[in-house]
Amino acid sequence: MPRISIRVDEELHERLYVRARAAGLTTSELLRPVLEEVAWPGGRYVYTGNDEILTIAIQILALVAHDLTARSPADYAQGVEAARDLLRQRGLLAAENDPLQGAAVSSSGKEAGQ
């Protein structure tokens, strides 16, 4: 079985060790489910140090989208579809998790039929 080595500070190592022993596990047994969850495609989001940057980027994009909707609804609709395509290509948006899957975005920037 392959091994993964990571460096942690002494305090974290001690807390992991104590937690594992309290559960009657080795440190590897304690951490293996966490690694499996992180590696599972379609699993829940794993927070990273880039979250603040991503949050700011999302807010900026929301403002730009709002402005573009007012200026050119057709361009907004094309942009939404292009963004969804890119997300799907990168495995960041599964068809079953896409709230707009199968819905056309109208030139007003809203889902058709709204």
LUMZA-609963 format. One line per 8 residues: number of its first residue (from 1); their letters; for each residue x, y, z of C-alpha. Coordinates in Angstrom, 3 decimals. Example, Ala and Ser with C-alpha at 12.3 -4.5 7.8 and 13.67 -1.06 7.14 Angstrom:
REM residues 2
1> as> 12.300 -4.500 7.800; 13.670 -1.060 7.140
REM end
This chain:
REM residues 114
1> mprisirv> 0.000 0.000 0.000; 1.424 3.437 -0.934; 2.257 5.955 1.775; 1.632 9.672 1.968; 3.910 11.810 4.103; 2.898 15.263 5.254; 4.513 17.643 7.688; 2.506 19.059 10.589
9> deelherl> 3.549 21.036 13.623; 4.026 19.299 16.974; 0.762 20.593 18.447; -1.362 19.270 15.577; 0.479 15.961 15.627; -0.180 15.582 19.356; -3.880 16.424 18.989; -4.276 13.903 16.147
17> yvraraag> -2.404 11.262 18.123; -4.542 11.808 21.239; -7.775 11.802 19.239; -6.815 8.609 17.420; -5.856 6.799 20.623; -9.073 7.900 22.328; -10.982 6.291 19.463; -8.853 3.152 19.577
25> lttsellr> -7.310 3.901 16.176; -3.923 4.568 14.704; -3.348 8.046 13.326; -3.529 6.574 9.805; -6.879 4.922 10.566; -8.190 8.230 11.916; -7.101 10.224 8.852; -7.861 7.714 6.072
33> pvleevaw> -11.623 8.545 5.924; -10.800 12.247 5.703; -8.465 11.609 2.756; -11.079 9.412 1.086; -13.664 12.183 1.430; -11.298 14.772 -0.060; -10.437 12.503 -2.993; -14.017 11.421 -3.737
41> pggryvyt> -15.269 13.004 -6.965; -18.558 14.738 -6.396; -17.944 14.914 -2.679; -18.586 17.986 -0.615; -16.457 21.061 -1.039; -13.083 21.085 0.724; -12.143 24.550 1.956; -8.694 25.852 1.105
49> gndeilti> -6.672 28.978 1.661; -7.950 30.347 -1.654; -11.523 30.716 -0.397; -11.217 34.438 0.397; -9.864 35.142 -3.083; -12.613 33.030 -4.637; -15.253 34.839 -2.589; -14.033 38.224 -3.822
57> aiqilalv> -13.873 36.968 -7.413; -17.432 35.632 -7.202; -18.688 38.949 -5.836; -16.951 40.867 -8.626; -18.361 38.503 -11.244; -21.853 38.904 -9.787; -21.556 42.688 -10.132; -20.286 42.384 -13.704
65> ahdltars> -23.088 39.935 -14.563; -25.683 42.296 -13.131; -24.302 45.197 -15.165; -24.038 43.091 -18.327; -27.627 41.890 -17.931; -28.807 45.492 -18.030; -26.583 46.403 -20.985; -26.863 43.288 -23.145
73> padyaqgv> -29.100 40.432 -21.993; -28.131 38.292 -25.007; -24.426 38.589 -24.174; -25.217 37.702 -20.557; -27.080 34.551 -21.649; -24.138 33.496 -23.844; -21.721 34.132 -20.968; -23.764 32.040 -18.539
81> eaardllr> -23.815 29.120 -20.955; -20.068 29.415 -21.649; -19.342 29.497 -17.907; -21.497 26.421 -17.273; -19.716 24.584 -20.099; -16.304 25.419 -18.610; -17.407 24.277 -15.155; -18.723 20.972 -16.558
89> qrgllaae> -15.530 20.384 -18.582; -13.427 20.789 -15.445; -15.651 18.517 -13.377; -16.834 21.394 -11.184; -20.486 21.162 -12.212; -22.101 17.775 -12.651; -25.218 17.730 -14.796; -27.310 16.437 -11.890
97> ndplqgaa> -26.139 19.375 -9.729; -26.716 22.043 -12.380; -29.894 23.907 -11.415; -30.176 25.222 -14.976; -29.540 21.858 -16.698; -31.857 21.657 -19.665; -33.175 25.171 -19.103; -32.452 27.787 -21.698
105> vsssgkea> -31.379 31.175 -20.404; -33.430 33.777 -22.226; -32.080 36.982 -23.644; -33.389 38.723 -20.510; -30.808 36.737 -18.522; -33.469 34.648 -16.765; -34.376 31.026 -17.155; -36.853 30.702 -20.011
113> gq> -40.429 30.605 -18.768; -39.853 32.853 -15.727
REM end
